[in-house]
Each structure stands twice: as C-alpha cells, then as structure tokens.
Amino acid sequence: MDVPLPAPRQRASDALGRLRGRVRSPTHDARDKAQAARQQLANDIDPIDQRAAERQAQAVQQAHATTFSEAAKAYIEANESGWRSDKRATQWRNSLGQRKGTPMSDMT
C-alpha cells in the first residue's frame, strides 16, 4: 500500500499555495518599501536622507530621555564589579550626590 509521494518541488508549491495570502514574504516587504521610496522620490523627498534624519532624531530623543542621574547610576552599576572594593561605589555615589539640589542628590 505504498502511496507515491509527490515530487518535492510540487509539495513546496502546494504548501506555498495554501499559505498564499496569509504569510508575507520578504519579497512582498521589499516591493512595498521600493514603492514607498518611489513615491517619496516623486514628492521630491530623498528616502536615504529622510531615513538618516529619522535615525538622528530618534538618537537625540533617546539621549534626552536619559537623565544625568540615570546615566551615572548605570555607569556605577556597570563598573562597580571591576573596582577593588564596594567602598569605591559608595564613594562615587556620595561624590556625585554631595550637594542638595544637584541632579544626583537622590542617589545617596
């Protein structure tokens, strides 16, 4: 009762036929991106320059989202394991948060 299997190529195309419309391939995404780029060029917008400007704006926004206090805490946490003693981390925290009203005063 051996039932012959279809050829591998035929099986693959059948599977793709069943998935058609449910799964987007990288080719579909590339076509959409290319169409969007052509539309931008038609509107006198350089897609490469626009992407670069968006990335730069995102980097600036991310930089503004991090406060000095957060950056200092992250630095201390990342580097305290390499310091000779726990006392060094305490010294860093105390020296950065020494005065009231400074950005680091909430660290102590």
ABEGO torsion letter per residue (X at the ends): XBBBBBBAAAAAAAAAAAABGABBBAAAAAAAAAAAAAAAAAAGBBAAAAAAAAAAAAAAAAAAABBAAAAAAAAAAAAAAABABAAAAAAAAAAAAABBGBAAAAAX
